[in-house]
């Protein structure tokens, strides 16, 4: 069984990495600027927005999956796009789960030293955009762990991706849904072995990421 | 890669064995039934159990999963009896010494469901094998359970020698439960093999019709198997025997024969002769 899984396993790992990479990338591109904006500015309703992102951090994945499913279902508003049961729609569901995490964490990190940085930026006559970039670069290390949290949530998620992705063999099956499938088949040991592989993948990504941060510091 | 997998597999087995180490105190009034989703989700067990519990004073704990997982849980000593529908797996379960005896007690039929306009024209097929051939010839989309469940094994038996490749565009191996596969079939205007009970109980949310309902290769037999106390520790043998006896007795038979008539206008399960 393990041997016949070899080619398929590599394909599943490929889909998993592709999905997690794009979910993380898009979530960070959307969430970080918003988080910085919240961190550096003060306006009415800011507290509510932050509380909302905190609330959505607790959004059950299956619920996110259901919402995305209904949107892209045949009779849904976006049904005509015909992308249900594809990796693309899995990324969309993932972003729904991860963007609030990224916004909330980015806000927490950047708000700590925002006053000081804004002062510096004023002194240097920085534009608003440049100030935001300064806040991102000054908090680089902390923000890197936000990226890793986003990646971690993405690679470990199962409820939403099985619902909108469908766990289709050779197409939308990822590590977590493969583990679920093997568990349902009764192959508990094999499922556990897949779980360990998933952890190894995560470990590798973390090692690469920490090297990247170190390189950057030097 | 293979070596790595072998090592991981070994590790995983060690973990599993470690997890199986402790046996719990056997409570005589609790019967653990490991069953497939079709029996539980169709509402049959929730309908029967209160009557049994009332009559005997036992409490029945039902775990429902795909046939593969249902059997594995029993092999791990976590059930007193199983109620499943996959003859080959059941016989293996007994051959390996985990089960005492296979008792077929009821059956129903698998049906092929699909879009109402029947694009592959399978409506008048004499059996499921012919219908599957037509689906393959026209490359109409087909959703396979792909999860080694009883229904998936029935699919494979109908395909016979030439099971389609899962990378064929039209053949989708979903690896999910019956409900999820039916939803997918509805979304993709696809065909799907399902037990009738699950289909009828989900029909309201689905854009699917029963296209082929009769055929000698579509019979779906459910069996009860008592777990073997000589092989497994902590089995409530008395409870399992009492449950099996009741399920095969007159009272349960009458209830099973009636089940579904009120809600769907027809019985969902028939008693085995």
Interface residues (C-beta under 8 A of the other chain):
Chain A: X2 X3 X5 X6 X9 X10 X73 X74 X84 X85 X162 X163 X166 X167 X168 X169 X170 X171 X173 X177 X178 X181 X183 X184 X185 X186 X187 X188 X189 X190 X191 X192 X193 X195 X196 X197
Chain B: X1 X2 X5 X6 X8 X9 X11 X12 X13 X15 X16 X65 X66 X68 X69 X70 X71 X72 X73 X75 X76 X146 X147 X148 X149 X166 X167 X172 X173 X174 X175 X176 X177 X180 X184 X186 X187 X188 X207
